[in-house]
Amino acid sequence: MSIHQALTIAGSDSGGGAGIQADLKTFQELGVYGMSVITAVTAQNTAGVQGVYPVDPEGVIRQLDSIGEDLAPEAVKTGMLFSADIIYEVAQAVQRYGWRNLVIDPVMVAKGGSVLLQQEAVQALTKHLLPLAEIVTPNVPEAELLTGMSIRQLQDREEAARRLTDMGARYAIVKGGHDLSTAGAVDVLYDGQNYHYLETARIDTPHTHGTGCTYSAAVTAELARGRSVLEAVHTAKQFIQAAIEDGLGIGSVHGPTNHFAYRQRGYTHEPS
């Protein structure tokens, strides 16, 4: 039996809604075997982040090498990388092992406002990782930090996506959840030449913890299965929409999305 494989390099969320936990759940739901490299441990629940405890860069290197020397991920996703040193080591491993289909989810700020990426790490991300990326998947605040521009409407997100590809990413998708200038949630995908728009109904709910992680993990899983970027983001959009609409109602503040929802709705994949 052959199974597609994907790797997530990110932080651990003790509440289970985001980070490594969300990524592995998403991989599993989309029929992909998931592996992980943990960059930091967070004490976290739906009310916020109570503590962040980074893994020593040497520990991250050992995890990366353990994967690279024995396993063969067909797509790799980065999430919370915390520091410039860790970002540099991740970039080195991607090149050392020839990992393809790199999906960068530039996790910078938690839902409750806690900073999850050191300031100097933003420059390292743009210098070392973006040029290796198949696709980068920021929301509006993350895109503003990466590009240095203010984003207020759809045209701004188009420009931000273009700038991100100019910085080295092959594709950029700037998500529309934070942009209230459109009636629906419109994600803007730029492929270096053309724009593509993915729109779903905007859901009025506080239970959106881990949406960015889950979305990018779904993209990663689909790339691991051999899908094109456009096909992957379409599936990811369906996956996260189902996860938000069919909420779990867990926790007291920003609850997690429902990673079971896509499969429970009867979505299936043809063999690949």
KAKACOR-V396004 format. One line per field, one symbol per residue. ss: DSSP state (H for helix, E for strand, C for the rest). phi: phi as a letter, one per 30 degrees, with the letter a starting at -180 (. if undefined). A space follows every 50 residues. Layout:
ss=???
phi=???
//
This chain:
ss=CCCCEEEEEEEEECCCCCHHHHHHHHHHHCCCEEEEEEEEEEEEECCEEE EEEECCHHHHHHHHHHHHCCCCCCEEEECCCECHHHHHHHHHHHHHCCCC CEEECCCCECCCCCECECHHHHHHHHHHHHHHCCEECCCHHHHHHHHCCC CCCHHHHHHHHHHHHHCCCCEEEECCCCCCCCCCEEEEEECCCCEEEEEE CCCCCCCCECHHHHHHHHHHHHHHCCCCHHHHHHHHHHHHHHHHHCCCCC CCCCCECCCCHHHHCCCCCCCC
phi=.cbdbbcccacccddicbieddddddeddcibdcbbbccacccabddkcc abbddeedddeddedddddbcbdcabccbdcibdddeddddddeddcidc hdcccddbbdedjddcbdeddddddddccedcddacbdddedddddcicd cbbedddddddddddddkddbbbcdcddcddcdcdccccbcjbbcbbbbb ddcdadcbdiddddedddeddddddjddeddddddddddddddddcdcic icbcdddcdddedddjdbcdeb
//
